[in-house]
Structures are given as structure tokens and as C-alpha cells.
């Protein structure tokens, strides 16, 4: 990324030098008069595309405790996230700061610093990094409403909180899962967006890397997965089930429209659900579920077939 960026910036400086030369010496039907601005605009578009794609979320939002699940955050508990700019080119006279922003699904305050200065990695290949550690979320309570709603009618499978739990919802005559009313807390999918004011060689851009967003120029940035925010450890199992269910069935996890995924969650085919259940047991017990175990779970969930 850095070498490609260097080449593009050198071409940009060359085009600017040609533009200055054209101001001093020109002639009738000079091709530089018409073509130089077009080439410079196209080159800036390529640089914008490169820099936007090079600003990535490197570490998913996660709490430090190893027994906690990634992509499940708890209010008043510390968590961390990290973004990286893979192009190691920046103006040393311009202090580049990355900022983080929460979505507005529910309002949260970030109690610790929401901005970090980008620092150079140990090698040119590592680019520039901003490491947000010890972040804490606090929900802004709405005095006009009561406490968050609770999920009801859940079904689970698997020991030790490893099972996929999903709220039972009615189906219409066509077999499509449907729901009315607001989402429960453990089914709200949240996003964190990183923004960076980039400046180098006279080019100034607002870069964006998000947990599911669209960058400038209509570019889709590399994103982490949406996450769930809970306030009580008793919600951890249901929140982790939402993370699994979403990543198992979402056709486009980085699309911000998928925040409403659980407003009408799709049904899970049993072969795919069985694979996820086996993977969950393997991640804890270092051994997946045998065929007879999966058949037993299928009978528990669906009855004999």
C-alpha cells in the first residue's frame, strides 16, 4: 500500500509541476491545457480510493476478559478497538487524529478519550496505527421511557452457555419469520465508526473505517462485524447467540441496513445450524459434535422426523 501510494503521489507532484510549467510556457492547442486537470482529477480519485481502502478496523471491539465473547460489550466494562492506516505516508506538520463515534441506535457516552493520534508501526509495512484501549460505554437514559424490554420465549441448546439461543417468533402462512414491536437489547446491533482527517502533499481527505459503514466517494470501507451491548452478565448468552445467528445468516454483514436484521430474522437451515453448534462445542471442549449428538439435538428442537 505504501509503495503504491508513493508512486501515485509522485505522479500527482509531476502533474502539478506540468501545470506550473503550462502557466509559464504554452501555445495554441496545447494538450496540457485540457488534459492536465482531467489527469489530476483522476489521480486524486485513485488516491482517495487507495487511502479509503487502506484505512481499516484491525481489531474487533472486545472486552479483555478471555471468558467473554468478542463482539459482545458490557456497559461500565472496559473494551478496546484498533484501526490502522496501511499507507505510511503523512505530513509530519499535520497531527493526524482518529476519532470514534457510536451509532444512534441507542445513545451511549464514551467515558474515556474518543480520539487518538496515529503512531507509526515498527516497520513500514505496518503503516500507522491508532489503538483505543480502556474504552467504557455508559447508556444515556431516556426519562420518558422505562427500562429496556426483555426477551421472552427463548429456546437454547448446548452446555456452558455455548448453545445458539434464539427468541421464538410467529410465522406467516408463507413460512417467513415475522415480528412486531421493538427489538430487545440483545438483538440490537451497534456500530463504531473511526474517522481520520488525512493530509499529505496538499491532498486533504476525511477517511472513514467503520463496523459496517460506507466511506466517502461511495466506497465501502473494510469493516468489523456489528456488536451487541449488554448491561448485565445474565444477558451474555443471548447476546452471543445473536452474534452467531447474525453472522450465520446475514448475506451482507458490513451493510449498515443489516442493523435491523432481527426485525425480521430469517430461519436457519438445520445443516448450517448444526455446523455452528458443532463449532461452538469444539471452541470450548476442543472436540466437535458427532453425528449422533447432532441428531439428538435435532430431535430435541424439532421432534422426531
C-alpha positions, 0 to 999 in steps of 0.5 A, spaced: 500 500 500 505 504 501 509 503 495 503 504 491 501 510 494 508 513 493 508 512 486 501 515 485 503 521 489 509 522 485 505 522 479 500 527 482 507 532 484 509 531 476 502 533 474 502 539 478 509 541 476 506 540 468 501 545 470 506 550 473 510 549 467 503 550 462 502 557 466 509 559 464 510 556 457 504 554 452 501 555 445 495 554 441 492 547 442 496 545 447 494 538 450 496 540 457 491 545 457 485 540 457 488 534 459 492 536 465 486 537 470 482 531 467 489 527 469 489 530 476 482 529 477 483 522 476 489 521 480 486 524 486 480 519 485 485 513 485 488 516 491 482 517 495 480 510 493 487 507 495 487 511 502 479 509 503 481 502 502 487 502 506 484 505 512 481 499 516 478 496 523 484 491 525 481 489 531 474 487 533 471 491 539 472 486 545 472 486 552 479 483 555 476 478 559 478 471 555 471 468 558 467 473 554 465 473 547 468 478 542 463 482 539 459 482 545 460 489 550 458 490 557 456 497 559 461 500 565 466 494 562 472 496 559 473 494 551 478 496 546 478 497 538 484 498 533 484 501 526 490 502 522 492 506 516 496 501 511 499 507 507 505 510 511 505 516 508 503 523 512 505 530 513 509 530 519 506 538 520 499 535 520 497 531 527 493 526 524 487 524 529 482 518 529 476 519 532 470 514 534 463 515 534 457 510 536 451 509 532 444 512 534 441 506 535 441 507 542 445 513 545 451 511 549 457 516 552 464 514 551 467 515 558 474 515 556 478 519 550 474 518 543 480 520 539 487 518 538 493 520 534 496 515 529 503 512 531 507 509 526 508 501 526 515 498 527 516 497 520 513 500 514 509 495 512 505 496 518 503 503 516 500 507 522 496 505 527 491 508 532 489 503 538 483 505 543 484 501 549 480 502 556 474 504 552 467 504 557 460 505 554 455 508 559 447 508 556 444 515 556 437 514 559 431 516 556 426 519 562 420 518 558 421 511 557 422 505 562 427 500 562 429 496 556 424 490 554 426 483 555 426 477 551 421 472 552 420 465 549 427 463 548 429 456 546 437 454 547 441 448 546 448 446 548 452 446 555 456 452 558 452 457 555 455 455 548 448 453 545 445 458 539 439 461 543 434 464 539 427 468 541 421 464 538 417 468 533 410 467 529 410 465 522 406 467 516 402 462 512 408 463 507 413 460 512 417 467 513 419 469 520 415 475 522 415 480 528 412 486 531 414 491 536 421 493 538 427 489 538 430 487 545 437 489 547 440 483 545 438 483 538 440 490 537 446 491 533 451 497 534 456 500 530 463 504 531 465 508 526 473 511 526 474 517 522 481 520 520 482 527 517 488 525 512 493 530 509 499 529 505 502 533 499 496 538 499 491 532 498 486 533 504 481 527 505 476 525 511 477 517 511 472 513 514 473 505 517 467 503 520 463 496 523 459 496 517 459 503 514 460 506 507 466 511 506 466 517 502 466 517 494 461 511 495 466 506 497 465 501 502 470 501 507 473 494 510 469 493 516 468 489 523 462 485 524 456 489 528 456 488 536 451 487 541 451 491 548 449 488 554 448 491 561 448 485 565 452 478 565 445 474 565 444 477 558 451 474 555 448 468 552 443 471 548 447 476 546 452 471 543 447 467 540 445 473 536 452 474 534 452 467 531 445 467 528 447 474 525 453 472 522 450 465 520 445 468 516 446 475 514 448 475 506 451 482 507 454 483 514 458 490 513 451 493 510 449 498 515 441 496 513 443 489 516 442 493 523 435 491 523 436 484 521 432 481 527 426 485 525 425 480 521 430 474 522 430 469 517 430 461 519 436 457 519 437 451 515 438 445 520 445 443 516 448 450 517 445 450 524 448 444 526 455 446 523 455 452 528 453 448 534 458 443 532 463 449 532 461 452 538 462 445 542 469 444 539 471 452 541 470 450 548 471 442 549 476 442 543 472 436 540 466 437 535 459 434 535 458 427 532 453 425 528 449 422 533 449 428 538 447 432 532 441 428 531 439 428 538 439 435 538 435 435 532 430 431 535 430 435 541 428 442 537 424 439 532 421 432 534 422 426 531 422 426 523 
